[in-house]
Amino acid sequence: MNRQNLMLVLAAGLLGGLISRVTLPSVHAQNPQPAPVPPPPAVTREVRAQSFTLVDGADRTIGTFTVAPGDLWIGRDGRVNSQGRIVLRDSQGREIWSAGGTLIKPLSENTR
């Protein structure tokens, strides 16, 4: 390479560097953005039913989980109130377990 070409290459490099410095905005590295988190799957927060029937593998009813009406009474405000019970009944309809209501069962409900 002759001396004239070498000077021309150096001048072009310096001029290109100067122009790029003046006209182009500076670029800086940034932290990578986290990947967007997908929304959680739809979650049912409440299941409402009047009863649940429990079945075995052959689709035979084993029991029923339901609400039974409770005792009625008149409150101090004069309104009629009722406290229902949660009841688990076997396949013949006999009460196996209950919660709520009164603890005293009529003799007609005792099966033992």
N, C-alpha and C positions, 0 to 999 in steps of 0.2 A: 504494500500500500504506500502510496506516496504521501507526502506531508500535507498536501492540499486536501485529499480525501479524509485524512485523519482529523483535521481541523473542522471540516464540514460535518463529520459524524459527531464529534464532541459538541459543536455548536447546536446541532439539531437536537441532541439529547438534552442539553441544558435548557434550550428554549421550550421543548415539549414538557419537561418537568416543571418549569416556571409557569407555563400556561395552565397545566393541570392543577397546580397548587392554587392559583388565583381563581379559576373559574369553577372548579368542581368542589362541592361541599365535602368536608372530611367525613369519613365513615369509621365508626368504632364498633367493635364487637359487642354484642349484647348477650345476656344470659338467655339460654333457650327457654321458650315458653313451655310450661307444663302441659301435657296432653289434657284435653278436656275430659272431665270425669263424666262418664255416662250416667244418666239419671237412674236411681235404683228402680228395680222392677216394681210394678204396681203392687201395693200392699193393702189388703183388705183389713181395715182396722175394726170392723164391726160386722158380725154375722147376726141376722135377726131371723128368728123362726118361732113358731108357737110350740113346736116339738121336734125332737130328733129321734129317729128310729134307728136302733142298733141292730145290724144284721150280721149273720155269719157268712162263710164262703159260699154257701148254697142259697143265699138270699132269703133265709128264713129269719123272721123277727125274733130277736133275742130279748130285747127290752126297748122301752120308750122313756126318754128323758123329756119331761114336760112340766107345765105349771098347773097346779090344781087350785081351785078356788079355796080360800080360807074362811075363817070365821068373820061374821059381820058384827060390827058394834057401832054405836052412836057416839061420836066424839063430843067434846065440850062445846064445840062450835055448832052442834046440832046436825052435822053432816054424817051420813052413813059411810063408814070406812070398812075396808076389807084388806086383809093381809094374806096374799096368796102364798103357796108353798111350792118349792121345787121338788119334784117327785120323780123317782126312777121306778118304773113298773116292769115286771117280767112279761114273758110272752102271753101269759094268761090274764094279764091286767092286774095282778096282785102287786101291792106296793112293797118294794124291796127297801127303799131308802127315801128319806125326805129331809128337807131343811126349811126352816122358817115356819110361820104359823104357830099354832098351839102345840104343845108337847103331849097333850093328852089326846089319845085316839078313842073314838067310840068303840065299844066292844064288838060291834058288827064288822069293823075293819081288821080286827086281830085274827090272823089265820093260823096261829100256832097252837 
